[in-house]
């Protein structure tokens, strides 16, 4: 099965998954479990060049461009934050720069993620998304 789902299809899958849980403790656990499946960044890139600024926890994010798509690797020292970046990358990893730039990411509001994060974590989510989009903008002129 090599079919790639569209961004909106992946978002819909995530919304459906979160709807399975009635309480936010279970949703947090689902987020933590998603973090365990992250494509981890190589330890040599756990430095200031790849740190996501604006996150309370440490988050490292690296984007590589090949075959017209951006592949991200990342890590965090906090399990909830790891889940937050995992859910973003589930939607945005291995996409073209244009797909990432144009992604509306409505699932974030539909699962009420920001409302259930502390203000500093919500800011971190915005910072992670901003870093992902910055990579997309940087690679948007590349064709190879």
Number of C-alpha atoms within 10 A of each C-alpha: 3 4 5 10 11 13 19 15 12 17 24 15 15 18 18 13 13 21 13 10 14 9 10 13 10 13 19 20 15 16 21 20 16 19 23 14 13 20 16 16 18 12 10 6 16 18 12 11 10 16 21 24 16 16 19 14 19 19 25 25 23 22 21 12 21 14 11 16 23 23 18 21 20 24 27 24 11 15 18 21 25 24 24 24 26 25 23 18 21 17 22 26 20 21 21 20 25 16 17 25 17 10 14 12 16 12 20 17 11 15 18 13 17 16 11 13 15 10 11 13 19 19 16 24 23 15 17 25 19 14 19 25 20 16 20 23 15 11 21 19 10 13 11 9
